[in-house]
Amino acid sequence: MSTEVKITAARMHRVRMPLVHEFQTSSHRKKFLDHILVELEDACGAVGWGEIASPSDPYYAPETVETCWNIAERYLLPAVIGQGWDRPEQVSQLWAKVRGNQFAKAGVDVAAWVLWSTIQGVSLADALGGTRTEVTAGVSLGIEPTIDDLLAEVERQTAAGYPRVKLKIAPGWDVEPVRAVRSAYPDLDLHVDANGIYTEDDALRALDEFGLTMIEQPFAPRDLLAHARLQQAISTPICLDESIETVADLDTAVSLGALEVLNIKVSRMGGLTAARAAHDRAQQVGIPVWCGGMHEFGIGRAVNVAVSSLPGFTLPSDVSASEKYYARDIVEPAVVAVEGVVQVPEATGLGHKVDIELIAANTVATLSL
Protein backbone atom coordinates (compact mmCIF):
# COMPACT_ATOMS: atom_id res chain seq x y z
CA MET A 1 0.00 0.00 0.00
CA SER A 2 1.33 3.41 -0.94
CA THR A 3 -0.49 6.50 0.28
CA GLU A 4 0.62 10.11 0.24
CA VAL A 5 1.32 11.39 3.73
CA LYS A 6 0.69 15.02 4.60
CA ILE A 7 1.75 16.30 8.01
CA THR A 8 -0.79 18.72 9.41
CA ALA A 9 0.63 19.33 12.90
CA ALA A 10 3.95 19.06 14.69
CA ARG A 11 4.80 19.21 18.39
CA MET A 12 8.01 19.27 20.40
CA HIS A 13 8.49 18.37 24.06
CA ARG A 14 11.71 19.09 25.95
CA VAL A 15 11.82 16.24 28.46
CA ARG A 16 14.21 15.91 31.41
CA MET A 17 14.98 12.44 32.79
CA PRO A 18 17.37 11.55 35.65
CA LEU A 19 19.96 8.84 35.08
CA VAL A 20 20.07 5.94 37.52
CA HIS A 21 23.89 6.15 37.49
CA GLU A 22 25.96 9.24 36.75
CA PHE A 23 27.94 8.94 33.52
CA GLN A 24 31.30 10.58 32.84
CA THR A 25 33.10 10.84 29.50
CA SER A 26 36.38 12.52 28.62
CA SER A 27 34.59 15.91 28.51
CA HIS A 28 31.88 16.04 31.17
CA ARG A 29 29.69 14.24 33.71
CA LYS A 30 25.93 13.77 33.44
CA LYS A 31 23.29 13.28 36.15
CA PHE A 32 20.23 13.80 33.95
CA LEU A 33 19.44 14.32 30.28
CA ASP A 34 17.25 16.75 28.37
CA HIS A 35 16.08 15.38 25.03
CA ILE A 36 13.51 16.80 22.63
CA LEU A 37 10.66 14.53 21.57
CA VAL A 38 9.08 15.26 18.18
CA GLU A 39 5.49 14.41 17.24
CA LEU A 40 4.33 14.50 13.64
CA GLU A 41 0.61 14.09 12.94
CA ASP A 42 -1.02 13.50 9.57
CA ALA A 43 -4.44 14.49 8.30
CA CYS A 44 -5.99 11.20 9.48
CA GLY A 45 -4.71 11.62 13.03
CA ALA A 46 -1.87 9.10 12.87
CA VAL A 47 1.19 10.12 14.93
CA GLY A 48 4.87 9.38 14.56
CA TRP A 49 7.37 10.02 17.37
CA GLY A 50 11.04 10.91 17.05
CA GLU A 51 13.75 11.91 19.51
CA ILE A 52 16.38 14.62 19.24
CA ALA A 53 19.05 13.09 21.47
CA SER A 54 21.57 15.91 21.34
CA PRO A 55 23.80 16.56 24.34
CA SER A 56 23.07 19.67 26.40
CA ASP A 57 26.59 21.03 25.91
CA PRO A 58 28.69 21.41 22.72
CA TYR A 59 31.38 18.88 23.70
CA TYR A 60 30.48 15.75 21.73
CA ALA A 61 29.17 17.77 18.76
CA PRO A 62 28.47 21.44 18.00
CA GLU A 63 24.73 21.07 18.58
CA THR A 64 22.95 21.51 21.92
CA VAL A 65 19.36 21.14 23.05
CA GLU A 66 18.82 24.87 22.51
CA THR A 67 20.24 24.92 18.99
CA CYS A 68 18.22 21.87 18.01
CA TRP A 69 15.02 23.42 19.32
CA ASN A 70 15.71 26.61 17.37
CA ILE A 71 16.51 24.84 14.08
CA ALA A 72 13.54 22.49 14.34
CA GLU A 73 11.14 25.33 15.19
CA ARG A 74 12.36 27.78 12.55
CA TYR A 75 13.34 25.55 9.64
CA LEU A 76 12.66 21.81 9.85
CA LEU A 77 9.08 21.59 11.11
CA PRO A 78 7.81 24.45 8.92
CA ALA A 79 9.39 22.69 5.95
CA VAL A 80 7.38 19.49 6.46
CA ILE A 81 3.97 20.80 7.53
CA GLY A 82 1.52 20.70 4.65
CA GLN A 83 3.91 18.95 2.27
CA GLY A 84 2.93 15.61 0.74
CA TRP A 85 5.33 12.67 0.41
CA ASP A 86 5.08 8.98 -0.40
CA ARG A 87 8.20 7.59 1.28
CA PRO A 88 10.04 8.76 4.44
CA GLU A 89 13.30 9.02 2.47
CA GLN A 90 11.76 12.03 0.74
CA VAL A 91 11.27 14.04 3.93
CA SER A 92 14.89 15.11 4.32
CA GLN A 93 14.70 16.64 0.84
CA LEU A 94 12.20 19.18 2.21
CA TRP A 95 14.98 20.83 4.24
CA ALA A 96 17.82 20.19 1.80
CA LYS A 97 19.02 23.81 2.03
CA VAL A 98 19.72 23.47 5.77
CA ARG A 99 23.34 22.48 6.36
CA GLY A 100 24.59 20.48 9.33
CA ASN A 101 22.33 20.29 12.39
CA GLN A 102 22.20 16.51 12.12
CA PHE A 103 20.77 15.90 15.61
CA ALA A 104 17.84 18.23 14.96
CA LYS A 105 17.23 16.64 11.56
CA ALA A 106 17.38 13.15 13.05
CA GLY A 107 14.43 13.69 15.37
CA VAL A 108 12.17 14.86 12.56
CA ASP A 109 13.38 12.24 10.08
CA VAL A 110 12.80 9.46 12.61
CA ALA A 111 9.29 10.74 13.41
CA ALA A 112 8.51 10.59 9.68
CA TRP A 113 9.72 6.98 9.47
CA VAL A 114 7.67 5.97 12.52
CA LEU A 115 4.60 7.77 11.14
CA TRP A 116 4.95 6.12 7.73
CA SER A 117 5.48 2.62 9.11
CA THR A 118 2.47 3.09 11.40
CA ILE A 119 0.28 4.12 8.47
CA GLN A 120 1.57 1.23 6.37
CA GLY A 121 0.89 -1.26 9.17
CA VAL A 122 4.47 -2.59 9.32
CA SER A 123 7.14 -2.54 11.99
CA LEU A 124 9.88 0.07 11.80
CA ALA A 125 12.46 -2.69 11.33
CA ASP A 126 10.52 -4.11 8.37
CA ALA A 127 10.13 -0.62 6.88
CA LEU A 128 13.93 -0.21 7.00
CA GLY A 129 14.61 -3.64 5.50
CA GLY A 130 15.76 -5.31 8.70
CA THR A 131 16.48 -9.04 8.64
CA ARG A 132 17.08 -9.86 12.32
CA THR A 133 14.52 -10.75 14.95
CA GLU A 134 16.95 -10.05 17.82
CA VAL A 135 19.94 -7.81 18.38
CA THR A 136 23.00 -8.44 20.54
CA ALA A 137 23.53 -5.53 22.93
CA GLY A 138 26.64 -4.12 24.52
CA VAL A 139 27.02 -1.61 27.32
CA SER A 140 29.00 1.61 27.57
CA LEU A 141 30.64 2.43 30.90
CA GLY A 142 31.79 5.90 31.88
CA ILE A 143 34.89 7.03 33.72
CA GLU A 144 34.54 5.98 37.37
CA PRO A 145 36.15 7.52 40.48
CA THR A 146 38.41 4.49 40.96
CA ILE A 147 39.43 1.32 39.15
CA ASP A 148 37.63 -0.72 41.82
CA ASP A 149 34.43 1.20 41.04
CA LEU A 150 34.94 0.43 37.36
CA LEU A 151 35.49 -3.27 38.02
CA ALA A 152 32.30 -3.35 40.08
CA GLU A 153 30.37 -1.83 37.16
CA VAL A 154 31.88 -4.34 34.72
CA GLU A 155 30.90 -7.15 37.07
CA ARG A 156 27.35 -5.81 37.30
CA GLN A 157 26.92 -5.61 33.52
CA THR A 158 28.57 -8.92 32.65
CA ALA A 159 26.45 -10.59 35.33
CA ALA A 160 23.42 -9.14 33.54
CA GLY A 161 24.56 -11.06 30.45
CA TYR A 162 26.03 -8.31 28.29
CA PRO A 163 28.73 -9.87 26.08
CA ARG A 164 30.50 -6.60 25.16
CA VAL A 165 31.71 -3.76 27.35
CA LYS A 166 32.91 -0.37 26.11
CA LEU A 167 35.05 1.75 28.41
CA LYS A 168 35.26 5.52 28.14
CA ILE A 169 38.90 6.63 28.34
CA ALA A 170 40.83 9.89 28.62
CA PRO A 171 44.49 10.81 29.15
CA GLY A 172 45.37 9.53 32.61
CA TRP A 173 42.45 7.06 32.58
CA ASP A 174 43.34 4.55 29.89
CA VAL A 175 46.11 1.95 30.16
CA GLU A 176 45.67 1.05 33.83
CA PRO A 177 41.85 0.76 33.80
CA VAL A 178 42.03 -1.30 30.61
CA ARG A 179 44.75 -3.50 32.08
CA ALA A 180 42.67 -4.09 35.21
CA VAL A 181 39.51 -5.01 33.28
CA ARG A 182 41.37 -7.22 30.83
CA SER A 183 43.15 -9.01 33.68
CA ALA A 184 39.85 -9.69 35.43
CA TYR A 185 38.02 -10.60 32.20
CA PRO A 186 40.54 -12.11 29.76
CA ASP A 187 37.87 -13.28 27.27
CA LEU A 188 35.53 -10.29 27.38
CA ASP A 189 34.66 -8.47 24.15
CA LEU A 190 36.19 -5.18 25.25
CA HIS A 191 36.71 -1.89 23.48
CA VAL A 192 37.49 1.70 24.40
CA ASP A 193 36.08 5.07 23.34
CA ALA A 194 38.08 8.30 23.60
CA ASN A 195 35.52 10.73 22.11
CA GLY A 196 38.32 12.44 20.19
CA ILE A 197 40.27 13.71 23.21
CA TYR A 198 43.76 12.40 22.34
CA THR A 199 46.60 13.75 20.22
CA GLU A 200 49.22 11.75 18.37
CA ASP A 201 51.70 12.53 21.15
CA ASP A 202 49.64 10.50 23.64
CA ALA A 203 50.47 6.88 24.43
CA LEU A 204 47.56 5.24 22.61
CA ARG A 205 49.76 2.56 21.05
CA ALA A 206 50.20 1.03 24.51
CA LEU A 207 46.56 -0.14 24.28
CA ASP A 208 47.44 -2.46 21.41
CA GLU A 209 48.57 -5.22 23.78
CA PHE A 210 45.17 -5.79 25.40
CA GLY A 211 43.31 -7.52 22.57
CA LEU A 212 40.66 -4.84 22.25
CA THR A 213 37.90 -5.24 19.70
CA MET A 214 38.47 -1.62 18.67
CA ILE A 215 39.70 1.80 19.72
CA GLU A 216 36.89 4.23 19.03
CA GLN A 217 37.46 7.84 17.91
CA PRO A 218 40.88 8.51 19.47
CA PHE A 219 41.46 11.84 17.68
CA ALA A 220 39.42 14.91 16.78
CA PRO A 221 36.64 14.36 14.22
CA ARG A 222 38.32 16.01 11.23
CA ASP A 223 41.78 14.55 11.91
CA LEU A 224 41.41 11.59 9.58
CA LEU A 225 45.12 11.50 8.68
CA ALA A 226 46.04 10.96 12.33
CA HIS A 227 43.59 8.08 12.50
CA ALA A 228 45.09 6.59 9.35
CA ARG A 229 48.63 6.82 10.77
CA LEU A 230 47.57 5.16 14.02
CA GLN A 231 45.74 2.41 12.15
CA GLN A 232 48.90 1.67 10.16
CA ALA A 233 50.90 1.43 13.38
CA ILE A 234 48.67 -0.87 15.45
CA SER A 235 46.76 -4.10 14.92
CA THR A 236 43.69 -3.06 16.94
CA PRO A 237 40.94 -1.83 14.58
CA ILE A 238 40.17 1.89 14.66
CA CYS A 239 36.46 2.70 14.82
CA LEU A 240 35.20 6.13 13.79
CA ASP A 241 32.20 7.82 15.37
CA GLU A 242 32.21 11.64 15.46
CA SER A 243 34.26 11.77 12.23
CA ILE A 244 31.46 10.30 10.10
CA GLU A 245 28.37 12.44 9.60
CA THR A 246 27.74 11.65 5.93
CA VAL A 247 28.39 8.91 3.40
CA ALA A 248 30.96 11.24 1.82
CA ASP A 249 32.83 11.32 5.15
CA LEU A 250 32.83 7.52 5.17
CA ASP A 251 34.17 7.36 1.62
CA THR A 252 36.99 9.75 2.52
CA ALA A 253 37.92 7.81 5.66
CA VAL A 254 37.93 4.50 3.77
CA SER A 255 40.12 5.96 1.03
CA LEU A 256 42.63 7.13 3.64
CA GLY A 257 42.63 3.85 5.55
CA ALA A 258 41.47 5.71 8.67
CA LEU A 259 39.07 3.07 9.98
CA GLU A 260 38.26 -0.63 10.03
CA VAL A 261 34.95 -0.35 11.92
CA LEU A 262 32.10 2.20 11.75
CA ASN A 263 29.84 3.32 14.59
CA ILE A 264 26.53 4.39 13.06
CA LYS A 265 24.53 6.72 15.28
CA VAL A 266 21.10 7.63 13.97
CA SER A 267 21.27 10.97 15.80
CA ARG A 268 24.74 11.96 14.62
CA MET A 269 24.00 11.16 10.98
CA GLY A 270 20.71 13.03 10.71
CA GLY A 271 18.20 10.21 11.03
CA LEU A 272 17.28 6.80 9.70
CA THR A 273 17.50 7.78 6.03
CA ALA A 274 21.16 8.74 6.37
CA ALA A 275 21.98 5.90 8.78
CA ARG A 276 20.64 3.29 6.40
CA ALA A 277 22.59 4.84 3.51
CA ALA A 278 25.79 4.67 5.58
CA HIS A 279 25.04 1.04 6.42
CA ASP A 280 24.59 0.21 2.74
CA ARG A 281 27.84 1.90 1.75
CA ALA A 282 29.77 0.22 4.56
CA GLN A 283 28.50 -3.15 3.37
CA GLN A 284 29.71 -2.35 -0.15
CA VAL A 285 33.25 -1.59 1.06
CA GLY A 286 33.45 -4.38 3.64
CA ILE A 287 33.37 -2.24 6.82
CA PRO A 288 31.51 -3.87 9.76
CA VAL A 289 29.13 -1.56 11.61
CA TRP A 290 27.37 -1.31 14.94
CA CYS A 291 24.83 1.12 16.36
CA GLY A 292 26.06 3.61 18.93
CA GLY A 293 23.82 5.36 21.41
CA MET A 294 23.30 8.77 22.99
CA HIS A 295 21.59 7.53 26.17
CA GLU A 296 18.33 7.78 24.29
CA PHE A 297 14.98 7.61 26.00
CA GLY A 298 12.75 4.74 24.95
CA ILE A 299 11.77 6.26 21.60
CA GLY A 300 15.33 6.66 20.37
CA ARG A 301 16.32 3.34 21.96
CA ALA A 302 13.57 1.49 20.07
CA VAL A 303 14.72 3.18 16.85
CA ASN A 304 18.29 1.98 17.49
CA VAL A 305 17.03 -1.57 17.94
CA ALA A 306 15.15 -1.34 14.64
CA VAL A 307 18.12 -0.05 12.64
CA SER A 308 20.37 -2.67 14.26
CA SER A 309 18.22 -5.35 12.61
CA LEU A 310 19.81 -4.45 9.24
CA PRO A 311 22.20 -7.16 8.01
CA GLY A 312 25.43 -5.15 8.17
CA PHE A 313 25.20 -4.58 11.93
CA THR A 314 27.40 -7.54 12.79
CA LEU A 315 28.89 -6.22 16.08
CA PRO A 316 27.06 -5.72 19.39
CA SER A 317 25.23 -2.39 19.46
CA ASP A 318 24.56 0.14 22.23
CA VAL A 319 20.96 -0.97 22.66
CA SER A 320 21.13 -2.05 26.29
CA ALA A 321 17.97 -2.24 28.38
CA SER A 322 16.13 0.90 29.48
CA GLU A 323 16.75 0.03 33.13
CA LYS A 324 20.48 0.59 32.76
CA TYR A 325 19.81 4.32 32.39
CA TYR A 326 16.29 5.12 33.59
CA ALA A 327 14.21 3.96 36.54
CA ARG A 328 11.15 4.29 34.31
CA ASP A 329 11.28 4.84 30.57
CA ILE A 330 8.86 6.74 28.36
CA VAL A 331 7.76 3.68 26.35
CA GLU A 332 5.76 0.62 27.28
CA PRO A 333 7.01 -2.00 27.39
CA ALA A 334 10.48 -0.72 28.20
CA VAL A 335 13.38 -2.00 26.10
CA VAL A 336 14.52 -5.24 27.75
CA ALA A 337 17.72 -7.24 27.32
CA VAL A 338 17.81 -10.92 28.28
CA GLU A 339 21.34 -12.28 28.54
CA GLY A 340 22.50 -9.38 26.40
CA VAL A 341 19.92 -9.91 23.65
CA VAL A 342 17.12 -7.49 22.71
CA GLN A 343 14.13 -8.63 20.69
CA VAL A 344 13.24 -6.56 17.62
CA PRO A 345 9.60 -5.42 17.96
CA GLU A 346 7.15 -6.89 15.45
CA ALA A 347 4.31 -4.47 16.20
CA THR A 348 3.59 -1.67 13.75
CA GLY A 349 5.49 1.57 13.86
CA LEU A 350 7.78 2.09 16.83
CA GLY A 351 6.65 -1.21 18.35
CA HIS A 352 6.14 0.38 21.77
CA LYS A 353 3.38 2.48 23.31
CA VAL A 354 4.53 6.00 24.16
CA ASP A 355 3.79 6.94 27.79
CA ILE A 356 2.12 10.32 27.32
CA GLU A 357 1.57 10.86 31.05
CA LEU A 358 5.23 10.28 31.96
CA ILE A 359 6.32 12.60 29.16
CA ALA A 360 3.98 15.31 30.43
CA ALA A 361 5.25 14.88 34.00
CA ASN A 362 8.86 15.39 32.87
CA THR A 363 8.36 18.08 30.23
CA VAL A 364 10.05 21.44 30.78
CA ALA A 365 9.03 23.11 27.48
CA THR A 366 6.56 22.50 24.65
CA LEU A 367 5.84 23.83 21.18
CA SER A 368 2.97 23.20 18.77
CA LEU A 369 2.90 24.13 15.09
ZAVEXVO-668098 format. One line per 3 residues: number of its first residue (from 1); for each residue x, y, z of C-alpha. Coordinates in steps of 0.5 Angstrom, whole numbers, plus 500, padded with zeros to 3 digits. Each point is the difference from the previous one (the first is absolute). Layout:
% residues N
NUM) X Y Z; ...;
This chain:
% residues 369
1) 500 500 500; 503 507 498; 496 506 503;
4) 502 507 499; 502 503 507; 498 507 502;
7) 502 503 507; 495 504 503; 503 502 507;
10) 507 499 503; 502 500 508; 506 501 504;
13) 501 498 507; 506 501 504; 501 494 505;
16) 504 500 506; 502 493 503; 505 498 505;
19) 505 495 499; 500 494 505; 508 500 500;
22) 504 506 498; 504 500 494; 507 503 499;
25) 503 501 493; 507 503 498; 496 507 500;
28) 495 500 505; 495 496 505; 493 500 500;
31) 495 499 505; 493 501 496; 499 501 493;
34) 496 505 496; 497 497 493; 495 503 495;
37) 494 495 498; 497 502 493; 493 498 498;
40) 498 500 493; 492 499 499; 497 499 493;
43) 493 502 498; 497 493 502; 503 501 507;
46) 505 495 500; 506 502 504; 508 499 499;
49) 505 501 506; 507 502 499; 505 502 505;
52) 506 505 499; 505 497 505; 505 506 500;
55) 505 501 506; 498 506 504; 507 503 499;
58) 504 501 493; 506 495 502; 498 494 496;
61) 497 504 495; 499 507 498; 492 499 501;
64) 497 501 507; 493 499 502; 499 508 499;
67) 502 500 493; 496 494 498; 494 503 503;
70) 501 506 496; 502 497 493; 494 495 501;
73) 495 506 501; 503 505 495; 502 495 494;
76) 498 493 501; 493 499 502; 498 506 496;
79) 503 496 494; 496 494 501; 493 503 502;
82) 495 499 494; 505 497 496; 498 493 496;
85) 505 494 500; 499 493 498; 506 497 504;
88) 504 503 506; 507 500 496; 497 506 496;
91) 499 504 507; 507 502 501; 499 503 493;
94) 495 505 502; 506 504 504; 506 498 496;
97) 502 508 500; 501 499 508; 508 498 501;
100) 502 496 506; 496 500 506; 499 492 499;
103) 498 499 507; 494 504 499; 498 497 493;
106) 501 493 503; 494 501 505; 495 503 494;
109) 503 494 495; 499 495 505; 493 502 502;
112) 498 500 492; 502 493 500; 496 498 506;
115) 494 504 497; 501 496 493; 501 493 503;
118) 494 501 505; 496 502 494; 502 494 496;
121) 499 495 505; 507 498 501; 505 500 505;
124) 506 505 500; 505 495 499; 496 497 494;
127) 499 507 497; 508 501 500; 501 493 497;
130) 503 496 506; 501 493 500; 501 498 508;
133) 495 499 505; 505 501 506; 506 504 501;
136) 506 499 504; 501 506 505; 506 503 503;
139) 501 505 506; 504 506 500; 503 502 507;
142) 503 507 502; 506 502 503; 499 498 508;
145) 503 503 506; 505 494 501; 502 494 496;
148) 496 496 506; 494 503 498; 501 499 493;
151) 501 492 501; 494 500 504; 496 503 494;
154) 503 495 495; 498 495 505; 493 502 501;
157) 499 501 492; 503 493 498; 496 497 506;
160) 494 503 496; 502 496 494; 503 505 496;
163) 505 497 495; 504 507 498; 502 505 505;
166) 503 507 497; 504 505 505; 501 507 499;
169) 507 502 501; 504 507 500; 507 502 501;
172) 502 497 507; 494 495 500; 502 495 495;
175) 505 495 500; 499 498 508; 493 500 500;
178) 500 495 493; 505 496 503; 496 499 506;
181) 494 498 497; 504 496 495; 503 496 505;
184) 494 499 504; 496 498 493; 505 497 496;
187) 495 497 495; 495 506 500; 498 504 493;
190) 503 507 503; 501 506 496; 502 507 502;
193) 497 507 498; 504 507 500; 495 504 497;
196) 506 504 496; 504 502 506; 507 498 499;
199) 505 503 495; 505 496 497; 505 501 505;
202) 496 496 505; 502 493 502; 494 496 496;
205) 505 495 497; 500 497 507; 493 498 500;
208) 502 495 494; 502 495 505; 493 498 503;
211) 497 497 494; 494 505 500; 495 500 494;
214) 501 507 498; 502 507 502; 495 504 499;
217) 501 508 498; 507 501 503; 501 507 496;
220) 496 506 499; 494 499 494; 504 503 494;
223) 507 497 502; 499 494 495; 507 500 498;
226) 502 499 508; 495 494 500; 503 497 494;
229) 507 501 503; 498 496 506; 496 495 496;
232) 507 498 496; 504 500 507; 495 495 504;
235) 497 494 499; 493 502 504; 495 502 495;
238) 498 508 500; 493 501 501; 497 507 498;
241) 494 504 503; 500 507 500; 505 501 493;
244) 494 497 496; 494 504 499; 498 498 493;
247) 502 495 495; 505 504 497; 504 501 506;
250) 500 492 500; 502 500 493; 506 504 502;
253) 502 497 506; 500 493 497; 504 503 494;
256) 505 502 505; 500 494 504; 498 503 506;
259) 495 495 503; 499 493 500; 493 500 504;
262) 494 505 500; 496 503 505; 493 502 497;
265) 496 504 505; 493 502 497; 501 507 504;
268) 506 502 497; 499 498 493; 493 504 499;
271) 495 494 501; 499 494 497; 500 502 493;
274) 507 501 501; 502 495 505; 497 495 495;
277) 504 503 494; 507 499 504; 498 493 502;
280) 499 498 492; 507 504 499; 504 496 505;
283) 497 494 498; 502 501 493; 508 502 502;
286) 500 494 505; 500 505 507; 496 496 506;
289) 495 505 503; 497 500 507; 495 505 503;
292) 502 505 505; 496 504 505; 499 507 503;
295) 496 497 506; 494 501 497; 493 499 503;
298) 495 494 498; 499 504 493; 507 500 498;
301) 502 494 503; 494 496 496; 502 503 494;
304) 508 498 501; 497 493 501; 496 500 493;
307) 506 503 496; 505 495 504; 495 494 496;
310) 504 502 493; 504 495 498; 507 504 500;
313) 499 501 508; 505 494 502; 503 503 506;
316) 496 501 507; 496 506 500; 499 505 505;
319) 493 498 501; 500 498 508; 494 500 504;
322) 496 506 502; 501 498 507; 508 501 500;
325) 499 508 499; 493 501 502; 495 498 506;
328) 494 501 496; 501 501 492; 495 503 496;
331) 498 494 496; 496 494 502; 502 495 500;
334) 507 503 501; 506 497 496; 502 494 504;
337) 506 496 499; 501 492 502; 507 497 500;
340) 502 506 496; 495 499 494; 494 505 498;
343) 494 498 496; 498 504 494; 493 502 501;
346) 495 497 495; 495 505 501; 498 506 495;
349) 504 506 501; 505 501 506; 497 494 503;
352) 499 503 507; 495 504 503; 502 507 501;
355) 499 502 508; 496 507 499; 499 501 507;
358) 507 499 502; 503 504 494; 495 506 503;
361) 503 499 507; 507 501 498; 499 505 494;
364) 503 507 502; 498 503 493; 495 499 494;
367) 499 503 493; 494 498 496; 500 502 492;
